[in-house]
Amino acid sequence: MKKLLIIATLLSSMSLMANDVQPADTINGVQIWADTCTRCHNLREPAALSKRAWKYSMTHMRVRAGLTGQETRDVLAFILESKTDEDAK
């Protein structure tokens, strides 16, 4: 019973957090990308990686750079929006 209560509490808090997710802001993504990513390495062109690879990379860099979920979504939205039709894999 105690485990059931814990699981129910976690699920309800997760659903509340999911409702707080705001749409990605590409302008904020540009700023974060320029300010945060250059601290440790050179910036990659959006064409350098596929969409799938960018998503994986941003998940990894979220942890490494200490980005929030919203910041990660903003940067990823900017990068994916910047990809051209030729490299939009």
GIQUI-V294742 format. One record per residue. SS is DSSP state (~ for helix, > for strand, _ for the rest). PSI is psi in whole degrees, 0 to 359 (none if undefined). D_LAST is the distance of its C-alpha to the last C-alpha in whole Angstrom. Layout:
SS;PSI;D_LAST, SS;PSI;D_LAST
This chain:
_;319;48, ~;319;47, ~;322;43, ~;319;43, ~;318;44, ~;315;41, ~;316;38, ~;320;39, ~;316;39, ~;316;36, ~;319;34, ~;322;36, ~;325;35, ~;321;31, ~;327;31, ~;319;33, ~;322;31, ~;328;28, ~;340;30, _;356;30, _;126;26, _;155;25, _;154;22, _;143;20, _;103;22, ~;328;19, ~;316;23, ~;323;24, ~;320;20, ~;313;21, ~;315;24, ~;316;24, ~;313;21, ~;320;24, ~;319;27, ~;313;25, ~;326;23, ~;351;25, ~;327;28, _;336;27, _;169;24, _;151;23, _;143;20, _;148;16, _;146;14, ~;330;11, ~;347;9, ~;331;11, _;156;9, _;167;5, ~;317;6, ~;316;8, ~;323;10, ~;318;11, ~;317;12, ~;314;14, ~;318;15, ~;327;16, ~;316;18, ~;314;20, ~;337;21, ~;316;22, ~;312;25, ~;321;25, ~;355;26, _;35;27, _;150;25, _;169;26, ~;319;23, ~;318;24, ~;318;23, ~;315;20, ~;321;18, ~;313;19, ~;314;18, ~;319;14, ~;317;15, ~;312;15, ~;312;13, ~;327;10, ~;334;12, ~;345;12, _;141;9, _;171;9, _;326;8, _;326;8, _;19;6, _;41;4, _;none;0
